[in-house]
């Protein structure tokens, strides 16, 4: 059965999408999914997070049903996500015996006061035994997860965290993160640039850090610092691709409208009228 819900929040679209792209955060918010292992792309095996070298989007999980006040039931299974599908963020999962399956879609759009989120959660049981163990019908479980777990998190926690960052003057939201060899990361700079409208990209290695400003999905000022050496312009990418070693590249989106509003408000308070 498919349960749908729509909600508007005074939170930026990029903040919401960033939260949805974190599988550990998502599984925690769901309240009934515990990640045990992650499929390592290099070894093609499920491993504990501490032994992971290149994370994939497939997980071994433990499904937990019940509450501390009732008897708990656990089922081993799988989860997959996040995946991007038709403008939505998609997660899905199933039990080992395929008798319990679910799929969640999240669509995030701009709204006058922030963002609008449309949530679709489909849950299916293949046997009536699960009805008795879980204590809810498939539709009731989907409704429970959305209204008792996802919505409270969005309203009470995500919005609060975003407001605190705005109050502290922090307007940058992480949109995409890529880790690996620094030369390989450099070849993915275009992908990072296209993930944000206005903001910046930070690349950091053991002895190197670089930044690329982005405006309207176009690269602007580039700067790289290596020891006491400062490199700017197109030479940044040319030098980065010659480097080696592990690094991380992160794309940050900036809420330009919010920055301009706050800046103009602060400046207007300092202006004095010197009339005769």
Secondary structure, DSSP 8 states (H G I E B T S, - for coil): -EEEEEEEESS-HHHHHHHHT-HHHHHHHHSSEEEEEEEETTTTEEE-GGG-SSEEEEEEEEEEES-TTS--EEEEEEEEEEEEETTEEEEEEEETTSSEEEEEEEEEEEETTEEEEEEEEEEEESSHHHHHHHSS-HHHHHHHHIIIIIHHIIIIIIHHHHHHHHHTT--EEEEEEEEEEHHHHHTTHHHHHHT-SSEEEEEEESSEEEEEEEETTEEEEEEEEETTEEEETTHHHHHHTT--SEEEEEEEEE-HHHHHHHHHHHHHHH------
